[in-house]
């Protein structure tokens, strides 16, 4: 009787595969549903300007609940890789002020990015690493060795789309704690910049304008970020120099 109830490897394998793909499938399904329902049409400054009075009243009436709802929405938006991350950060600054709004956005973005990373690692990470060739394995080992520095640079200077940087470390086998820490620290400067702009959205809307989203490309913003990125690469350069000297 007991032997008949035992799960054989043949029946366990499909179940294990299904569970491994389930988190990633849910995230992809959420992204598909977002566009299928036409919700992307509401992710713009016009929608925020039209409902800003109601939002401000709701935040004022729900001082404790509002930040939690905002963080959950941000986690969902990043987790499902939805467009509008910058708009959400600006909204955080508009609703909660530049400092608290930025902190809420940082927590939400880090949580959402971690969800994507874990889903991708669970579904594909181990299999891709197992099938990787020698050259790719060496590249992965190099990335893992200096993962914190590399991720910090990618977060500080937006060279690649945010969702792409969320996924690639999962394939390289970057430890979760390093991924979370580098993401949290790396998005702080840019988030505070946009939250500070969001704090003044009321005056921008009153003037019938939209905020300048090219802020990070301006020299006074970009150059300090590049400086921080170069500082983050110092450990990588030191290890390379030490390796050459020892060799």
C-alpha positions as CSV (number, residue, x, y, z in Angstrom):
1,X,0.0,0.0,0.0
2,X,2.7,2.4,1.0
3,X,4.8,1.5,-2.0
4,X,1.9,2.3,-4.3
5,X,1.7,5.8,-2.9
6,X,5.4,6.6,-3.4
7,X,6.2,9.1,-6.1
8,X,8.4,7.7,-8.8
9,X,11.1,9.8,-10.5
10,X,9.1,9.8,-13.7
11,X,6.0,11.4,-12.0
12,X,8.0,13.7,-9.8
13,X,10.0,15.2,-12.6
14,X,7.1,16.9,-14.5
15,X,5.8,18.3,-11.2
16,X,9.2,19.7,-10.3
17,X,9.5,21.3,-13.7
18,X,6.1,22.8,-13.4
19,X,6.8,24.3,-10.0
20,X,10.2,25.6,-11.2
21,X,8.5,27.5,-14.1
22,X,5.5,28.7,-12.2
23,X,6.9,31.9,-10.7
24,X,8.3,33.1,-14.0
25,X,5.1,32.1,-15.8
26,X,3.1,34.2,-13.3
27,X,5.2,37.2,-14.0
28,X,5.0,36.9,-17.7
29,X,1.3,36.3,-17.5
30,X,0.9,39.5,-15.5
31,X,2.8,41.4,-18.1
32,X,0.7,40.0,-20.9
33,X,-2.5,40.8,-19.0
34,X,-1.4,44.3,-18.4
35,X,-1.2,45.1,-22.1
36,X,-4.1,42.9,-23.1
37,X,-6.4,44.9,-20.8
38,X,-5.0,48.2,-22.2
39,X,-3.8,49.4,-18.8
40,X,-0.6,50.8,-20.4
41,X,-2.8,53.7,-21.7
42,X,-3.2,55.0,-18.1
43,X,0.5,55.0,-17.3
44,X,1.3,58.6,-18.1
45,X,1.5,62.1,-16.6
46,X,-1.9,63.0,-17.8
47,X,-3.5,60.3,-15.6
48,X,-1.5,61.5,-12.6
49,X,-2.4,65.1,-13.2
50,X,-6.1,64.3,-13.6
51,X,-6.2,62.3,-10.3
52,X,-3.6,64.1,-8.3
53,X,-6.2,65.8,-6.0
54,X,-7.9,62.5,-5.1
55,X,-4.5,60.8,-4.5
56,X,-3.3,63.5,-2.2
57,X,-6.5,63.4,-0.2
58,X,-6.3,59.6,0.1
59,X,-2.7,59.7,1.2
60,X,-3.5,62.4,3.8
61,X,-6.5,60.3,5.1
62,X,-4.4,57.0,5.1
63,X,-1.0,58.1,6.4
64,X,0.1,54.6,7.4
65,X,-1.6,52.5,4.7
66,X,-0.7,54.7,1.7
67,X,3.1,54.1,1.8
68,X,2.5,50.3,2.1
69,X,0.1,50.4,-0.9
70,X,2.6,52.4,-2.9
71,X,5.4,49.9,-2.1
72,X,3.3,46.9,-3.0
73,X,2.3,48.6,-6.3
74,X,5.9,49.4,-7.1
75,X,7.0,45.8,-6.3
76,X,4.2,44.5,-8.6
77,X,5.2,47.0,-11.4
78,X,8.9,46.0,-11.3
79,X,8.1,42.3,-10.8
80,X,5.9,42.2,-13.8
81,X,8.4,44.3,-15.7
82,X,5.7,46.9,-16.5
83,X,6.6,50.3,-18.0
84,X,6.5,53.4,-15.9
85,X,9.2,52.9,-13.2
86,X,10.3,56.5,-13.5
87,X,6.7,57.7,-13.3
88,X,6.2,55.7,-10.1
89,X,9.3,57.2,-8.6
90,X,8.1,60.7,-9.4
91,X,4.7,59.9,-8.0
92,X,6.4,58.8,-4.7
93,X,8.1,62.1,-4.4
94,X,4.9,63.9,-5.2
95,X,2.8,62.0,-2.7
96,X,5.3,61.5,0.2
97,X,8.0,64.1,-0.3
98,X,11.5,63.7,-1.8
99,X,13.1,61.7,1.1
100,X,10.3,59.4,2.3
101,X,9.1,59.0,-1.3
102,X,12.5,58.0,-2.4
103,X,12.9,55.5,0.4
104,X,9.5,53.9,-0.5
105,X,10.5,53.7,-4.1
106,X,13.9,52.1,-3.3
107,X,12.2,49.4,-1.2
108,X,9.6,48.8,-3.9
109,X,12.1,48.6,-6.7
110,X,14.5,46.4,-4.8
111,X,11.6,44.0,-3.9
112,X,10.3,43.8,-7.4
113,X,13.8,43.3,-8.9
114,X,14.5,40.5,-6.4
115,X,11.2,38.8,-7.4
116,X,12.2,38.8,-11.1
117,X,15.7,37.6,-10.2
118,X,14.4,34.7,-8.1
119,X,11.9,33.7,-10.7
120,X,14.5,33.7,-13.5
121,X,17.0,31.8,-11.4
122,X,14.4,29.2,-10.4
123,X,13.2,28.6,-13.9
124,X,16.4,28.9,-16.0
125,X,19.5,29.7,-14.0
126,X,20.6,26.2,-13.0
127,X,19.8,24.7,-16.4
128,X,21.7,27.4,-18.4
129,X,24.7,27.2,-16.1
130,X,24.8,23.4,-16.5
131,X,24.7,23.7,-20.3
132,X,27.1,26.6,-20.6
133,X,30.3,26.1,-22.5
134,X,33.8,26.6,-21.1
135,X,34.1,30.2,-22.3
136,X,30.7,31.1,-20.8
137,X,31.5,29.4,-17.6
138,X,34.7,31.4,-17.3
139,X,32.8,34.6,-17.9
140,X,30.2,33.6,-15.3
141,X,33.0,32.9,-12.8
142,X,34.5,36.3,-13.4
143,X,31.2,38.0,-13.0
144,X,30.4,36.1,-9.8
145,X,33.9,37.0,-8.3
146,X,33.2,40.7,-8.7
147,X,29.4,40.6,-8.8
148,X,28.8,43.3,-6.2
149,X,31.1,45.8,-8.1
150,X,29.6,45.0,-11.5
151,X,26.0,45.2,-10.3
152,X,26.6,48.4,-8.5
153,X,27.9,50.0,-11.7
154,X,25.0,48.7,-13.7
155,X,22.6,50.1,-11.2
156,X,24.3,53.5,-10.8
157,X,24.7,54.2,-14.5
158,X,21.6,53.0,-16.5
159,X,23.6,51.6,-19.4
160,X,21.0,48.8,-19.9
161,X,17.2,48.5,-19.2
162,X,16.3,47.9,-15.6
163,X,14.5,44.7,-16.3
164,X,17.5,43.3,-18.2
165,X,19.8,43.9,-15.2
166,X,17.2,42.1,-13.1
167,X,17.5,38.9,-15.1
168,X,21.1,38.5,-16.2
169,X,22.6,38.0,-12.7
170,X,20.3,35.1,-12.2
171,X,21.9,33.3,-15.1
172,X,25.4,34.1,-13.8
173,X,24.7,32.6,-10.4
174,X,25.1,35.8,-8.4
175,X,24.2,35.1,-4.7
176,X,20.9,36.6,-3.6
177,X,22.3,38.7,-0.8
178,X,24.8,40.3,-3.1
179,X,22.2,41.0,-5.7
180,X,19.8,42.6,-3.2
181,X,22.5,44.7,-1.6
182,X,24.0,46.0,-4.8
183,X,20.5,46.7,-6.2
184,X,19.4,48.6,-3.1
185,X,22.6,50.7,-2.9
186,X,22.9,51.2,-6.6
187,X,19.5,52.7,-7.2
188,X,19.7,55.2,-4.3
189,X,21.2,58.2,-6.2
190,X,18.9,58.1,-9.3
191,X,15.9,57.4,-7.2
192,X,16.5,60.5,-5.0
193,X,17.0,62.6,-8.1
194,X,13.6,61.6,-9.6
195,X,11.8,61.8,-6.2
196,X,13.1,65.3,-5.8
197,X,11.7,66.2,-9.2
198,X,8.4,64.5,-8.3
199,X,8.1,66.7,-5.2
200,X,7.6,69.7,-7.5
201,X,5.1,68.0,-9.9
202,X,2.3,70.1,-8.6
203,X,3.8,73.3,-10.0
204,X,4.7,71.5,-13.2
205,X,1.1,70.4,-13.7
206,X,-0.2,73.8,-12.8
207,X,2.0,75.2,-15.6
208,X,0.6,72.7,-18.1
209,X,4.0,71.0,-18.5
210,X,5.6,67.6,-18.0
211,X,8.9,67.0,-16.1
212,X,12.2,66.6,-17.8
213,X,12.9,62.8,-17.8
214,X,16.4,63.3,-19.3
215,X,17.8,64.4,-16.0
216,X,20.2,61.5,-15.6
217,X,21.8,62.4,-18.9
218,X,22.7,65.9,-17.8
219,X,26.4,66.4,-16.9
220,X,25.7,67.7,-13.4
221,X,23.9,64.4,-12.6
222,X,25.6,61.9,-14.9
223,X,29.2,62.8,-14.0
224,X,28.8,62.2,-10.3
225,X,27.1,58.9,-11.1
226,X,30.0,57.9,-13.3
227,X,32.4,58.9,-10.5
228,X,30.6,56.6,-8.1
229,X,30.6,53.8,-10.7
230,X,34.4,54.1,-11.1
231,X,34.8,53.9,-7.4
232,X,32.8,50.7,-7.4
233,X,35.2,49.3,-10.0
234,X,38.3,49.9,-7.8
235,X,38.2,46.4,-6.2
236,X,38.0,44.8,-9.7
237,X,41.0,46.8,-10.9
238,X,43.0,46.0,-7.8
239,X,42.3,42.3,-8.1
240,X,43.3,42.4,-11.7
241,X,46.5,44.3,-10.9
242,X,47.4,42.0,-8.0
243,X,46.8,39.0,-10.2
244,X,49.2,40.4,-12.9
245,X,51.8,41.2,-10.3
246,X,51.6,37.8,-8.7
247,X,51.8,36.2,-12.1
